Amino acid sequence: MSEEYPFWHAGSAYRITLSHGPDGCSLGLDRDATARLCPKLETLMTQEVTITASADWPALIVYPKGLWDDFAPKLWGLPAMNRAAREIQRKMLGMAMSFDRSEPLRISEDQRGHADLGREVVVIVFDTGWAEIWGCECYEATASKAAG
């Protein structure tokens, strides 16, 4: 499959419903329900994680703490005078939210806007240890384009 689309990693996609937060307005991933979908998501959902915007796609990325801790300094190290690099920093560092193992995984309004998320989403878990969260319509359109 072409690397032009995000589906080149080996992975599985799951359609899920985001849960309402205690305020009734915020939305997030239910760690327990998401963990039951597959062993890779179980591993990811039981760790400290960071949720941030994808630099390339209208999606969010869920990184385990160790992977994010290795990756974030590389983002900070991008050349400040390069416009594309600053855009990547703004998206990925500016929208990053970290959660410890016991915290609910709340998705901010900015993150939901970036990924055009509604209540129904698609979570894609990859063989790399991280996952993406896509809005259903965008995921289906991108998957159709990749298959076509």
C-alpha positions in Angstrom: 0.0 0.0 0.0 1.2 3.5 -0.7 2.9 5.6 2.0 0.9 8.5 0.7 -1.9 7.5 3.1 -1.7 6.7 6.8 -2.8 3.1 6.4 0.6 1.7 5.5 1.3 0.5 9.0 -0.1 -2.8 10.1 -3.0 -2.0 12.3 -6.6 -2.5 13.2 -9.5 0.0 13.1 -12.3 0.1 15.7 -15.4 2.3 15.6 -16.1 3.6 19.1 -18.3 6.1 20.9 -16.5 8.8 22.9 -17.7 9.0 26.5 -19.1 12.2 28.1 -17.1 13.8 30.9 -18.4 14.7 34.3 -19.4 18.1 33.0 -21.6 16.6 30.4 -19.9 18.5 27.6 -16.3 17.2 27.3 -15.7 14.0 25.4 -13.0 11.4 25.8 -11.9 7.8 25.4 -13.2 5.3 28.0 -9.9 3.6 28.9 -11.5 0.3 30.0 -13.8 -0.1 27.0 -11.0 0.8 24.6 -8.6 -1.6 26.3 -11.0 -4.5 25.8 -10.8 -4.1 22.0 -7.4 -5.7 21.5 -4.2 -6.5 23.3 -2.3 -3.5 21.8 -5.0 -1.1 22.9 -5.0 -2.8 26.3 -1.3 -2.1 26.7 -1.7 1.5 25.5 -4.7 2.3 27.7 -3.0 1.1 30.9 -0.1 3.5 30.5 0.6 7.2 30.8 -0.2 8.7 27.4 -0.1 11.9 25.5 -2.8 12.8 23.0 -1.8 15.3 20.4 -2.7 16.5 16.8 -1.2 14.7 13.8 1.0 16.9 11.8 -0.1 15.3 8.5 -3.7 14.2 8.9 -6.9 15.5 10.4 -6.5 13.0 13.3 -5.2 12.7 16.8 -2.3 10.5 17.9 -2.2 8.7 21.3 1.5 8.1 22.2 2.7 6.1 25.2 4.7 8.2 27.6 8.1 6.7 26.6 7.6 7.2 22.9 6.3 10.8 23.4 9.2 11.6 25.8 11.6 10.5 23.0 9.7 12.3 20.3 8.9 15.7 21.9 12.5 16.9 22.1 12.9 16.2 18.4 9.9 18.5 17.8 11.4 21.2 19.9 14.7 20.8 18.0 13.1 21.6 14.6 14.6 24.7 12.9 12.8 27.8 14.2 13.3 29.7 10.9 11.5 27.0 8.9 7.8 27.8 8.4 6.7 24.1 8.0 8.7 23.1 11.1 7.0 25.8 13.1 3.6 24.6 11.9 4.4 21.0 13.0 5.5 22.4 16.4 2.3 24.4 16.8 0.1 21.5 16.0 1.9 18.7 17.9 3.3 20.5 20.9 0.6 23.1 21.2 -2.2 20.5 21.3 -0.4 17.9 23.4 -2.2 16.8 26.6 -0.6 14.2 28.9 -2.5 11.9 31.2 -1.3 9.6 34.0 -2.6 6.0 34.2 -5.6 6.9 36.4 -6.8 10.0 34.5 -9.7 9.9 32.1 -8.6 10.6 28.5 -10.4 13.9 27.8 -10.2 15.3 24.3 -10.0 19.1 24.2 -12.2 21.3 21.9 -9.1 22.3 19.9 -8.2 18.6 19.4 -11.7 17.7 18.4 -11.7 20.6 15.9 -8.4 19.6 14.4 -9.6 16.0 13.8 -13.2 17.0 13.1 -14.4 14.5 15.8 -18.0 13.9 16.6 -19.2 11.4 19.3 -18.4 8.4 17.0 -14.8 8.0 16.1 -12.4 5.4 14.6 -9.4 4.4 16.7 -6.6 2.8 14.7 -3.9 0.9 16.6 -0.6 0.3 14.9 2.1 -2.2 15.3 4.3 0.7 16.5 2.6 1.0 19.9 0.6 4.1 19.3 -2.9 4.8 18.0 -4.8 7.4 16.0 -8.2 8.8 16.5 -10.1 9.8 13.4 -13.6 11.3 12.8 -15.7 8.6 11.1 -16.4 10.5 7.9 -12.8 11.6 7.4 -11.5 8.1 8.1 -14.0 6.6 5.6 -13.1 9.2 2.9 -9.4 8.7 3.4 -9.7 4.9 3.4 -11.8 5.0 0.2 -9.2 7.2 -1.4 -6.4 4.9 -0.3 -8.2 1.8 -1.7 -9.2 3.5 -5.0 
